[in-house]
Amino acid sequence: MGLEFVIPVLLTMILVSLDNIQEHLENPFDQVGEDDIKFNVEKFIERLNHQTADG
């Protein structure tokens, strides 16, 4: 019928979608996605220096 063409296309779309999802979830610090982890590097370093100065 037509399933021999539909099923490979459908499976390809599913696998490419899953690969794209995995790619976005791998690095939460790349500042590309909307769910990335964001923090102020200067403030973090300032806190580290302050903690080490206090001993």
PDBQT receptor file of N, H, CA, C and O in Angstrom, charges set to zero:
ATOM      1  N   MET A   1       0.842  -1.192   0.000  1.00  0.00    +0.000 N 
ATOM      2  CA  MET A   1       0.000   0.000   0.000  1.00  0.00    +0.000 C 
ATOM      3  C   MET A   1       0.884   1.252   0.000  1.00  0.00    +0.000 C 
ATOM      4  O   MET A   1       1.490   1.579  -1.021  1.00  0.00    +0.000 OA
ATOM      5  N   GLY A   2       0.960   1.940   1.115  1.00  0.00    +0.000 N 
ATOM      6  H   GLY A   2       0.468   1.674   1.944  1.00  0.00    +0.000 HD
ATOM      7  CA  GLY A   2       1.798   3.121   1.206  1.00  0.00    +0.000 C 
ATOM      8  C   GLY A   2       2.593   3.114   2.491  1.00  0.00    +0.000 C 
ATOM      9  O   GLY A   2       3.378   4.024   2.757  1.00  0.00    +0.000 OA
ATOM     10  N   LEU A   3       2.380   2.071   3.290  1.00  0.00    +0.000 N 
ATOM     11  H   LEU A   3       1.743   1.332   3.073  1.00  0.00    +0.000 HD
ATOM     12  CA  LEU A   3       3.047   2.022   4.591  1.00  0.00    +0.000 C 
ATOM     13  C   LEU A   3       4.561   1.857   4.466  1.00  0.00    +0.000 C 
ATOM     14  O   LEU A   3       5.303   2.271   5.357  1.00  0.00    +0.000 OA
ATOM     15  N   GLU A   4       5.022   1.259   3.374  1.00  0.00    +0.000 N 
ATOM     16  H   GLU A   4       4.419   0.923   2.650  1.00  0.00    +0.000 HD
ATOM     17  CA  GLU A   4       6.466   1.079   3.233  1.00  0.00    +0.000 C 
ATOM     18  C   GLU A   4       7.189   2.407   3.047  1.00  0.00    +0.000 C 
ATOM     19  O   GLU A   4       8.411   2.465   3.178  1.00  0.00    +0.000 OA
ATOM     20  N   PHE A   5       6.450   3.482   2.740  1.00  0.00    +0.000 N 
ATOM     21  H   PHE A   5       5.457   3.436   2.633  1.00  0.00    +0.000 HD
ATOM     22  CA  PHE A   5       7.043   4.816   2.646  1.00  0.00    +0.000 C 
ATOM     23  C   PHE A   5       6.750   5.661   3.885  1.00  0.00    +0.000 C 
ATOM     24  O   PHE A   5       7.566   6.494   4.280  1.00  0.00    +0.000 OA
ATOM     25  N   VAL A   6       5.590   5.447   4.494  1.00  0.00    +0.000 N 
ATOM     26  H   VAL A   6       4.927   4.770   4.173  1.00  0.00    +0.000 HD
ATOM     27  CA  VAL A   6       5.164   6.261   5.632  1.00  0.00    +0.000 C 
ATOM     28  C   VAL A   6       5.943   5.904   6.889  1.00  0.00    +0.000 C 
ATOM     29  O   VAL A   6       6.379   6.796   7.616  1.00  0.00    +0.000 OA
ATOM     30  N   ILE A   7       6.124   4.623   7.155  1.00  0.00    +0.000 N 
ATOM     31  H   ILE A   7       5.769   3.898   6.564  1.00  0.00    +0.000 HD
ATOM     32  CA  ILE A   7       6.772   4.188   8.398  1.00  0.00    +0.000 C 
ATOM     33  C   ILE A   7       8.239   4.647   8.471  1.00  0.00    +0.000 C 
ATOM     34  O   ILE A   7       8.639   5.156   9.519  1.00  0.00    +0.000 OA
ATOM     35  N   PRO A   8       9.058   4.498   7.423  1.00  0.00    +0.000 N 
ATOM     36  CA  PRO A   8      10.434   5.016   7.533  1.00  0.00    +0.000 C 
ATOM     37  C   PRO A   8      10.492   6.526   7.735  1.00  0.00    +0.000 C 
ATOM     38  O   PRO A   8      11.340   7.012   8.484  1.00  0.00    +0.000 OA
ATOM     39  N   VAL A   9       9.611   7.272   7.084  1.00  0.00    +0.000 N 
ATOM     40  H   VAL A   9       8.922   6.878   6.476  1.00  0.00    +0.000 HD
ATOM     41  CA  VAL A   9       9.596   8.725   7.261  1.00  0.00    +0.000 C 
ATOM     42  C   VAL A   9       9.185   9.068   8.679  1.00  0.00    +0.000 C 
ATOM     43  O   VAL A   9       9.782   9.945   9.303  1.00  0.00    +0.000 OA
ATOM     44  N   LEU A  10       8.176   8.389   9.196  1.00  0.00    +0.000 N 
ATOM     45  H   LEU A  10       7.690   7.677   8.690  1.00  0.00    +0.000 HD
ATOM     46  CA  LEU A  10       7.709   8.627  10.561  1.00  0.00    +0.000 C 
ATOM     47  C   LEU A  10       8.795   8.295  11.581  1.00  0.00    +0.000 C 
ATOM     48  O   LEU A  10       9.026   9.067  12.512  1.00  0.00    +0.000 OA
ATOM     49  N   LEU A  11       9.458   7.163  11.415  1.00  0.00    +0.000 N 
ATOM     50  H   LEU A  11       9.271   6.536  10.659  1.00  0.00    +0.000 HD
ATOM     51  CA  LEU A  11      10.533   6.779  12.337  1.00  0.00    +0.000 C 
ATOM     52  C   LEU A  11      11.705   7.759  12.260  1.00  0.00    +0.000 C 
ATOM     53  O   LEU A  11      12.318   8.069  13.281  1.00  0.00    +0.000 OA
ATOM     54  N   THR A  12      12.014   8.239  11.083  1.00  0.00    +0.000 N 
ATOM     55  H   THR A  12      11.516   7.987  10.253  1.00  0.00    +0.000 HD
ATOM     56  CA  THR A  12      13.090   9.220  10.933  1.00  0.00    +0.000 C 
ATOM     57  C   THR A  12      12.750  10.514  11.661  1.00  0.00    +0.000 C 
ATOM     58  O   THR A  12      13.597  11.089  12.344  1.00  0.00    +0.000 OA
ATOM     59  N   MET A  13      11.514  10.967  11.516  1.00  0.00    +0.000 N 
ATOM     60  H   MET A  13      10.825  10.500  10.961  1.00  0.00    +0.000 HD
ATOM     61  CA  MET A  13      11.097  12.187  12.212  1.00  0.00    +0.000 C 
ATOM     62  C   MET A  13      11.165  12.014  13.722  1.00  0.00    +0.000 C 
ATOM     63  O   MET A  13      11.596  12.923  14.430  1.00  0.00    +0.000 OA
ATOM     64  N   ILE A  14      10.749  10.866  14.216  1.00  0.00    +0.000 N 
ATOM     65  H   ILE A  14      10.398  10.127  13.640  1.00  0.00    +0.000 HD
ATOM     66  CA  ILE A  14      10.780  10.608  15.663  1.00  0.00    +0.000 C 
ATOM     67  C   ILE A  14      12.217  10.576  16.170  1.00  0.00    +0.000 C 
ATOM     68  O   ILE A  14      12.525  11.176  17.200  1.00  0.00    +0.000 OA
ATOM     69  N   LEU A  15      13.097   9.882  15.456  1.00  0.00    +0.000 N 
ATOM     70  H   LEU A  15      12.847   9.395  14.619  1.00  0.00    +0.000 HD
ATOM     71  CA  LEU A  15      14.484   9.774  15.914  1.00  0.00    +0.000 C 
ATOM     72  C   LEU A  15      15.216  11.113  15.848  1.00  0.00    +0.000 C 
ATOM     73  O   LEU A  15      16.015  11.420  16.732  1.00  0.00    +0.000 OA
ATOM     74  N   VAL A  16      14.958  11.897  14.832  1.00  0.00    +0.000 N 
ATOM     75  H   VAL A  16      14.308  11.648  14.114  1.00  0.00    +0.000 HD
ATOM     76  CA  VAL A  16      15.584  13.216  14.744  1.00  0.00    +0.000 C 
ATOM     77  C   VAL A  16      15.074  14.111  15.866  1.00  0.00    +0.000 C 
ATOM     78  O   VAL A  16      15.844  14.870  16.455  1.00  0.00    +0.000 OA
ATOM     79  N   SER A  17      13.784  14.026  16.163  1.00  0.00    +0.000 N 
ATOM     80  H   SER A  17      13.159  13.409  15.684  1.00  0.00    +0.000 HD
ATOM     81  CA  SER A  17      13.222  14.817  17.265  1.00  0.00    +0.000 C 
ATOM     82  C   SER A  17      13.849  14.430  18.596  1.00  0.00    +0.000 C 
ATOM     83  O   SER A  17      14.199  15.302  19.391  1.00  0.00    +0.000 OA
ATOM     84  N   LEU A  18      13.992  13.139  18.846  1.00  0.00    +0.000 N 
ATOM     85  H   LEU A  18      13.707  12.431  18.200  1.00  0.00    +0.000 HD
ATOM     86  CA  LEU A  18      14.614  12.681  20.087  1.00  0.00    +0.000 C 
ATOM     87  C   LEU A  18      16.078  13.109  20.171  1.00  0.00    +0.000 C 
ATOM     88  O   LEU A  18      16.561  13.453  21.249  1.00  0.00    +0.000 OA
ATOM     89  N   ASP A  19      16.779  13.089  19.050  1.00  0.00    +0.000 N 
ATOM     90  H   ASP A  19      16.387  12.809  18.174  1.00  0.00    +0.000 HD
ATOM     91  CA  ASP A  19      18.175  13.537  19.041  1.00  0.00    +0.000 C 
ATOM     92  C   ASP A  19      18.264  15.026  19.358  1.00  0.00    +0.000 C 
ATOM     93  O   ASP A  19      19.158  15.449  20.090  1.00  0.00    +0.000 OA
ATOM     94  N   ASN A  20      17.351  15.820  18.818  1.00  0.00    +0.000 N 
ATOM     95  H   ASN A  20      16.625  15.476  18.223  1.00  0.00    +0.000 HD
ATOM     96  CA  ASN A  20      17.347  17.257  19.109  1.00  0.00    +0.000 C 
ATOM     97  C   ASN A  20      17.039  17.522  20.580  1.00  0.00    +0.000 C 
ATOM     98  O   ASN A  20      17.643  18.405  21.189  1.00  0.00    +0.000 OA
ATOM     99  N   ILE A  21      16.117  16.774  21.147  1.00  0.00    +0.000 N 
ATOM    100  H   ILE A  21      15.626  16.057  20.652  1.00  0.00    +0.000 HD
ATOM    101  CA  ILE A  21      15.793  16.927  22.571  1.00  0.00    +0.000 C 
ATOM    102  C   ILE A  21      17.006  16.576  23.422  1.00  0.00    +0.000 C 
ATOM    103  O   ILE A  21      17.335  17.300  24.363  1.00  0.00    +0.000 OA
ATOM    104  N   GLN A  22      17.671  15.478  23.101  1.00  0.00    +0.000 N 
ATOM    105  H   GLN A  22      17.404  14.890  22.337  1.00  0.00    +0.000 HD
ATOM    106  CA  GLN A  22      18.858  15.081  23.857  1.00  0.00    +0.000 C 
ATOM    107  C   GLN A  22      19.940  16.145  23.758  1.00  0.00    +0.000 C 
ATOM    108  O   GLN A  22      20.605  16.456  24.747  1.00  0.00    +0.000 OA
ATOM    109  N   GLU A  23      20.111  16.689  22.593  1.00  0.00    +0.000 N 
ATOM    110  H   GLU A  23      19.571  16.437  21.790  1.00  0.00    +0.000 HD
ATOM    111  CA  GLU A  23      21.122  17.732  22.374  1.00  0.00    +0.000 C 
ATOM    112  C   GLU A  23      20.855  18.954  23.254  1.00  0.00    +0.000 C 
ATOM    113  O   GLU A  23      21.789  19.537  23.804  1.00  0.00    +0.000 OA
ATOM    114  N   HIS A  24      19.595  19.342  23.389  1.00  0.00    +0.000 N 
ATOM    115  H   HIS A  24      18.835  18.868  22.942  1.00  0.00    +0.000 HD
ATOM    116  CA  HIS A  24      19.243  20.508  24.205  1.00  0.00    +0.000 C 
ATOM    117  C   HIS A  24      19.373  20.221  25.695  1.00  0.00    +0.000 C 
ATOM    118  O   HIS A  24      19.643  21.135  26.474  1.00  0.00    +0.000 OA
ATOM    119  N   LEU A  25      19.187  18.974  26.103  1.00  0.00    +0.000 N 
ATOM    120  H   LEU A  25      18.967  18.231  25.470  1.00  0.00    +0.000 HD
ATOM    121  CA  LEU A  25      19.261  18.635  27.516  1.00  0.00    +0.000 C 
ATOM    122  C   LEU A  25      20.691  18.368  27.998  1.00  0.00    +0.000 C 
ATOM    123  O   LEU A  25      20.936  18.368  29.204  1.00  0.00    +0.000 OA
ATOM    124  N   GLU A  26      21.627  18.145  27.093  1.00  0.00    +0.000 N 
ATOM    125  H   GLU A  26      21.428  18.145  26.113  1.00  0.00    +0.000 HD
ATOM    126  CA  GLU A  26      22.974  17.766  27.495  1.00  0.00    +0.000 C 
ATOM    127  C   GLU A  26      23.716  18.871  28.229  1.00  0.00    +0.000 C 
ATOM    128  O   GLU A  26      24.395  18.591  29.217  1.00  0.00    +0.000 OA
ATOM    129  N   ASN A  27      23.612  20.101  27.785  1.00  0.00    +0.000 N 
ATOM    130  H   ASN A  27      23.060  20.328  26.982  1.00  0.00    +0.000 HD
ATOM    131  CA  ASN A  27      24.393  21.177  28.369  1.00  0.00    +0.000 C 
ATOM    132  C   ASN A  27      23.468  22.277  28.889  1.00  0.00    +0.000 C 
ATOM    133  O   ASN A  27      23.014  23.107  28.101  1.00  0.00    +0.000 OA
ATOM    134  N   PRO A  28      23.179  22.308  30.182  1.00  0.00    +0.000 N 
ATOM    135  CA  PRO A  28      22.285  23.340  30.708  1.00  0.00    +0.000 C 
ATOM    136  C   PRO A  28      22.964  24.695  30.876  1.00  0.00    +0.000 C 
ATOM    137  O   PRO A  28      22.303  25.662  31.255  1.00  0.00    +0.000 OA
ATOM    138  N   PHE A  29      24.271  24.794  30.604  1.00  0.00    +0.000 N 
ATOM    139  H   PHE A  29      24.809  24.009  30.296  1.00  0.00    +0.000 HD
ATOM    140  CA  PHE A  29      25.001  26.043  30.792  1.00  0.00    +0.000 C 
ATOM    141  C   PHE A  29      25.352  26.741  29.487  1.00  0.00    +0.000 C 
ATOM    142  O   PHE A  29      26.127  27.697  29.507  1.00  0.00    +0.000 OA
ATOM    143  N   ASP A  30      24.811  26.299  28.346  1.00  0.00    +0.000 N 
ATOM    144  H   ASP A  30      24.181  25.522  28.330  1.00  0.00    +0.000 HD
ATOM    145  CA  ASP A  30      25.196  26.898  27.069  1.00  0.00    +0.000 C 
ATOM    146  C   ASP A  30      24.448  28.181  26.747  1.00  0.00    +0.000 C 
ATOM    147  O   ASP A  30      24.750  28.823  25.740  1.00  0.00    +0.000 OA
ATOM    148  N   GLN A  31      23.491  28.573  27.563  1.00  0.00    +0.000 N 
ATOM    149  H   GLN A  31      23.246  28.052  28.381  1.00  0.00    +0.000 HD
ATOM    150  CA  GLN A  31      22.726  29.821  27.421  1.00  0.00    +0.000 C 
ATOM    151  C   GLN A  31      21.972  29.901  26.097  1.00  0.00    +0.000 C 
ATOM    152  O   GLN A  31      21.780  30.996  25.569  1.00  0.00    +0.000 OA
ATOM    153  N   VAL A  32      21.541  28.764  25.552  1.00  0.00    +0.000 N 
ATOM    154  H   VAL A  32      21.697  27.875  25.981  1.00  0.00    +0.000 HD
ATOM    155  CA  VAL A  32      20.807  28.756  24.294  1.00  0.00    +0.000 C 
ATOM    156  C   VAL A  32      19.323  28.532  24.536  1.00  0.00    +0.000 C 
ATOM    157  O   VAL A  32      18.497  29.218  23.933  1.00  0.00    +0.000 OA
ATOM    158  N   GLY A  33      18.965  27.602  25.389  1.00  0.00    +0.000 N 
ATOM    159  H   GLY A  33      19.635  27.044  25.878  1.00  0.00    +0.000 HD
ATOM    160  CA  GLY A  33      17.564  27.269  25.611  1.00  0.00    +0.000 C 
ATOM    161  C   GLY A  33      16.918  28.123  26.683  1.00  0.00    +0.000 C 
ATOM    162  O   GLY A  33      17.580  28.903  27.369  1.00  0.00    +0.000 OA
ATOM    163  N   GLU A  34      15.613  27.959  26.811  1.00  0.00    +0.000 N 
ATOM    164  H   GLU A  34      15.075  27.326  26.254  1.00  0.00    +0.000 HD
ATOM    165  CA  GLU A  34      14.880  28.749  27.797  1.00  0.00    +0.000 C 
ATOM    166  C   GLU A  34      14.985  28.173  29.207  1.00  0.00    +0.000 C 
ATOM    167  O   GLU A  34      14.669  28.863  30.176  1.00  0.00    +0.000 OA
ATOM    168  N   ASP A  35      15.420  26.927  29.337  1.00  0.00    +0.000 N 
ATOM    169  H   ASP A  35      15.677  26.367  28.549  1.00  0.00    +0.000 HD
ATOM    170  CA  ASP A  35      15.520  26.293  30.652  1.00  0.00    +0.000 C 
ATOM    171  C   ASP A  35      16.961  26.186  31.131  1.00  0.00    +0.000 C 
ATOM    172  O   ASP A  35      17.270  25.334  31.964  1.00  0.00    +0.000 OA
ATOM    173  N   ASP A  36      17.839  27.026  30.623  1.00  0.00    +0.000 N 
ATOM    174  H   ASP A  36      17.588  27.718  29.946  1.00  0.00    +0.000 HD
ATOM    175  CA  ASP A  36      19.236  26.969  31.012  1.00  0.00    +0.000 C 
ATOM    176  C   ASP A  36      19.464  27.548  32.402  1.00  0.00    +0.000 C 
ATOM    177  O   ASP A  36      18.676  28.349  32.904  1.00  0.00    +0.000 OA
ATOM    178  N   ILE A  37      20.548  27.122  32.995  1.00  0.00    +0.000 N 
ATOM    179  H   ILE A  37      21.188  26.471  32.588  1.00  0.00    +0.000 HD
ATOM    180  CA  ILE A  37      20.941  27.619  34.312  1.00  0.00    +0.000 C 
ATOM    181  C   ILE A  37      21.761  28.882  34.101  1.00  0.00    +0.000 C 
ATOM    182  O   ILE A  37      22.756  28.876  33.376  1.00  0.00    +0.000 OA
ATOM    183  N   LYS A  38      21.333  29.962  34.740  1.00  0.00    +0.000 N 
ATOM    184  H   LYS A  38      20.524  29.967  35.328  1.00  0.00    +0.000 HD
ATOM    185  CA  LYS A  38      22.026  31.243  34.593  1.00  0.00    +0.000 C 
ATOM    186  C   LYS A  38      22.504  31.703  35.969  1.00  0.00    +0.000 C 
ATOM    187  O   LYS A  38      21.746  31.668  36.938  1.00  0.00    +0.000 OA
ATOM    188  N   PHE A  39      23.731  32.123  36.047  1.00  0.00    +0.000 N 
ATOM    189  H   PHE A  39      24.347  32.152  35.259  1.00  0.00    +0.000 HD
ATOM    190  CA  PHE A  39      24.241  32.710  37.274  1.00  0.00    +0.000 C 
ATOM    191  C   PHE A  39      25.277  33.767  36.933  1.00  0.00    +0.000 C 
ATOM    192  O   PHE A  39      25.900  33.744  35.872  1.00  0.00    +0.000 OA
ATOM    193  N   ASN A  40      25.437  34.685  37.859  1.00  0.00    +0.000 N 
ATOM    194  H   ASN A  40      24.931  34.703  38.721  1.00  0.00    +0.000 HD
ATOM    195  CA  ASN A  40      26.349  35.806  37.676  1.00  0.00    +0.000 C 
ATOM    196  C   ASN A  40      27.752  35.361  38.087  1.00  0.00    +0.000 C 
ATOM    197  O   ASN A  40      28.008  35.126  39.268  1.00  0.00    +0.000 OA
ATOM    198  N   VAL A  41      28.643  35.247  37.133  1.00  0.00    +0.000 N 
ATOM    199  H   VAL A  41      28.435  35.438  36.174  1.00  0.00    +0.000 HD
ATOM    200  CA  VAL A  41      29.993  34.736  37.391  1.00  0.00    +0.000 C 
ATOM    201  C   VAL A  41      30.777  35.687  38.288  1.00  0.00    +0.000 C 
ATOM    202  O   VAL A  41      31.485  35.243  39.191  1.00  0.00    +0.000 OA
ATOM    203  N   GLU A  42      30.655  36.994  38.047  1.00  0.00    +0.000 N 
ATOM    204  H   GLU A  42      30.080  37.355  37.313  1.00  0.00    +0.000 HD
ATOM    205  CA  GLU A  42      31.397  37.961  38.854  1.00  0.00    +0.000 C 
ATOM    206  C   GLU A  42      30.975  37.903  40.317  1.00  0.00    +0.000 C 
ATOM    207  O   GLU A  42      31.818  37.955  41.213  1.00  0.00    +0.000 OA
ATOM    208  N   LYS A  43      29.687  37.796  40.553  1.00  0.00    +0.000 N 
ATOM    209  H   LYS A  43      29.003  37.754  39.825  1.00  0.00    +0.000 HD
ATOM    210  CA  LYS A  43      29.185  37.717  41.927  1.00  0.00    +0.000 C 
ATOM    211  C   LYS A  43      29.638  36.413  42.594  1.00  0.00    +0.000 C 
ATOM    212  O   LYS A  43      29.961  36.405  43.782  1.00  0.00    +0.000 OA
ATOM    213  N   PHE A  44      29.662  35.320  41.841  1.00  0.00    +0.000 N 
ATOM    214  H   PHE A  44      29.399  35.326  40.876  1.00  0.00    +0.000 HD
ATOM    215  CA  PHE A  44      30.107  34.040  42.369  1.00  0.00    +0.000 C 
ATOM    216  C   PHE A  44      31.579  34.104  42.779  1.00  0.00    +0.000 C 
ATOM    217  O   PHE A  44      31.950  33.624  43.850  1.00  0.00    +0.000 OA
ATOM    218  N   ILE A  45      32.410  34.695  41.930  1.00  0.00    +0.000 N 
ATOM    219  H   ILE A  45      32.109  35.085  41.060  1.00  0.00    +0.000 HD
ATOM    220  CA  ILE A  45      33.836  34.819  42.251  1.00  0.00    +0.000 C 
ATOM    221  C   ILE A  45      34.039  35.739  43.445  1.00  0.00    +0.000 C 
ATOM    222  O   ILE A  45      34.900  35.488  44.288  1.00  0.00    +0.000 OA
ATOM    223  N   GLU A  46      33.251  36.800  43.517  1.00  0.00    +0.000 N 
ATOM    224  H   GLU A  46      32.552  37.004  42.833  1.00  0.00    +0.000 HD
ATOM    225  CA  GLU A  46      33.339  37.712  44.655  1.00  0.00    +0.000 C 
ATOM    226  C   GLU A  46      33.002  36.991  45.954  1.00  0.00    +0.000 C 
ATOM    227  O   GLU A  46      33.667  37.203  46.968  1.00  0.00    +0.000 OA
ATOM    228  N   ARG A  47      31.987  36.150  45.933  1.00  0.00    +0.000 N 
ATOM    229  H   ARG A  47      31.448  35.978  45.109  1.00  0.00    +0.000 HD
ATOM    230  CA  ARG A  47      31.635  35.377  47.136  1.00  0.00    +0.000 C 
ATOM    231  C   ARG A  47      32.731  34.399  47.510  1.00  0.00    +0.000 C 
ATOM    232  O   ARG A  47      33.055  34.244  48.688  1.00  0.00    +0.000 OA
ATOM    233  N   LEU A  48      33.307  33.736  46.510  1.00  0.00    +0.000 N 
ATOM    234  H   LEU A  48      33.045  33.862  45.553  1.00  0.00    +0.000 HD
ATOM    235  CA  LEU A  48      34.398  32.807  46.797  1.00  0.00    +0.000 C 
ATOM    236  C   LEU A  48      35.570  33.534  47.443  1.00  0.00    +0.000 C 
ATOM    237  O   LEU A  48      36.147  33.043  48.414  1.00  0.00    +0.000 OA
ATOM    238  N   ASN A  49      35.923  34.696  46.915  1.00  0.00    +0.000 N 
ATOM    239  H   ASN A  49      35.454  35.095  46.127  1.00  0.00    +0.000 HD
ATOM    240  CA  ASN A  49      37.027  35.464  47.484  1.00  0.00    +0.000 C 
ATOM    241  C   ASN A  49      36.701  35.938  48.899  1.00  0.00    +0.000 C 
ATOM    242  O   ASN A  49      37.576  35.948  49.766  1.00  0.00    +0.000 OA
ATOM    243  N   HIS A  50      35.455  36.329  49.136  1.00  0.00    +0.000 N 
ATOM    244  H   HIS A  50      34.744  36.321  48.432  1.00  0.00    +0.000 HD
ATOM    245  CA  HIS A  50      35.045  36.773  50.448  1.00  0.00    +0.000 C 
ATOM    246  C   HIS A  50      35.104  35.634  51.472  1.00  0.00    +0.000 C 
ATOM    247  O   HIS A  50      35.524  35.840  52.611  1.00  0.00    +0.000 OA
ATOM    248  N   GLN A  51      34.684  34.437  51.063  1.00  0.00    +0.000 N 
ATOM    249  H   GLN A  51      34.343  34.269  50.138  1.00  0.00    +0.000 HD
ATOM    250  CA  GLN A  51      34.703  33.279  51.967  1.00  0.00    +0.000 C 
ATOM    251  C   GLN A  51      36.135  32.873  52.306  1.00  0.00    +0.000 C 
ATOM    252  O   GLN A  51      36.424  32.515  53.448  1.00  0.00    +0.000 OA
ATOM    253  N   THR A  52      37.025  32.928  51.329  1.00  0.00    +0.000 N 
ATOM    254  H   THR A  52      36.791  33.220  50.402  1.00  0.00    +0.000 HD
ATOM    255  CA  THR A  52      38.410  32.539  51.607  1.00  0.00    +0.000 C 
ATOM    256  C   THR A  52      39.125  33.585  52.464  1.00  0.00    +0.000 C 
ATOM    257  O   THR A  52      40.038  33.252  53.220  1.00  0.00    +0.000 OA
ATOM    258  N   ALA A  53      38.712  34.844  52.345  1.00  0.00    +0.000 N 
ATOM    259  H   ALA A  53      37.970  35.114  51.731  1.00  0.00    +0.000 HD
ATOM    260  CA  ALA A  53      39.326  35.899  53.160  1.00  0.00    +0.000 C 
ATOM    261  C   ALA A  53      38.908  35.769  54.621  1.00  0.00    +0.000 C 
ATOM    262  O   ALA A  53      39.681  36.092  55.522  1.00  0.00    +0.000 OA
ATOM    263  N   ASP A  54      37.668  35.290  54.858  1.00  0.00    +0.000 N 
ATOM    264  H   ASP A  54      37.040  35.027  54.126  1.00  0.00    +0.000 HD
ATOM    265  CA  ASP A  54      37.190  35.116  56.239  1.00  0.00    +0.000 C 
ATOM    266  C   ASP A  54      37.844  33.926  56.919  1.00  0.00    +0.000 C 
ATOM    267  O   ASP A  54      37.962  33.886  58.143  1.00  0.00    +0.000 OA
ATOM    268  N   GLY A  55      38.261  32.971  56.127  1.00  0.00    +0.000 N 
ATOM    269  H   GLY A  55      38.165  33.004  55.132  1.00  0.00    +0.000 HD
ATOM    270  CA  GLY A  55      38.984  31.819  56.646  1.00  0.00    +0.000 C 
ATOM    271  C   GLY A  55      38.091  30.800  57.142  1.00  0.00    +0.000 C 
ATOM    272  O   GLY A  55      38.545  29.759  57.616  1.00  0.00    +0.000 OA
TER     273      GLY A  55
